[in-house]
């Protein structure tokens, strides 16, 4: 028997809020640090929303979308009686996961479940804070889309971010304070890229803006 929704707030040691939004991540570092910073930002709708980040323990490499889905379902959806307006979000990357269409369909069958996929990866959302994709040539956009590895710890988009920032971008220490001041601009840019007929972006783009809009006081 699922526990009551208020049990979640007691366990989380926070006061009950009007809306509960829970995020589960494929990445365990960059995404978590970004949303942790967002919780402390003045734009965050703290009066109404409790944002809970469902993190993987250090060393847990189960990052495939089906693992993220199962974590949300077993640890939250099956554990607590959520209200209809509460939301559970999967924050995942395109990568080469062939299970994404299947995961999208599973989420459609579950009330409260949503997917914010980034193509090629979460860092495209960060890039939109500081650059418009229109600033890149078609060839440069193709390279960002392919996002090839350039070292053991960096992909092409990390180099692009570093070039735009004028300093190295480290995915283990993304320093979200460099991005959050222009979050409204990132939302506008991401929304302009979004093909509303698609369940997830098949071209360069990200649906992270959808959940960010919900947790900001805008």
Secondary structure as UniProt FT lines:
FT   HELIX           5..12
FT   STRAND          19..25
FT   HELIX           30..39
FT   TURN            42..43
FT   TURN            46..48
FT   STRAND          49..54
FT   TURN            58..59
FT   HELIX           65..72
FT   HELIX           73..77
FT   TURN            78..79
FT   TURN            84..85
FT   STRAND          87..93
FT   TURN            95..96
FT   TURN            98..99
FT   HELIX           100..109
FT   TURN            111..112
FT   STRAND          113..119
FT   HELIX           123..130
FT   HELIX           133..135
FT   HELIX           138..146
FT   HELIX           156..165
FT   TURN            171..172
FT   HELIX           176..178
FT   HELIX           180..182
FT   HELIX           183..193
FT   TURN            196..197
FT   STRAND          205..206
FT   HELIX           208..215
//
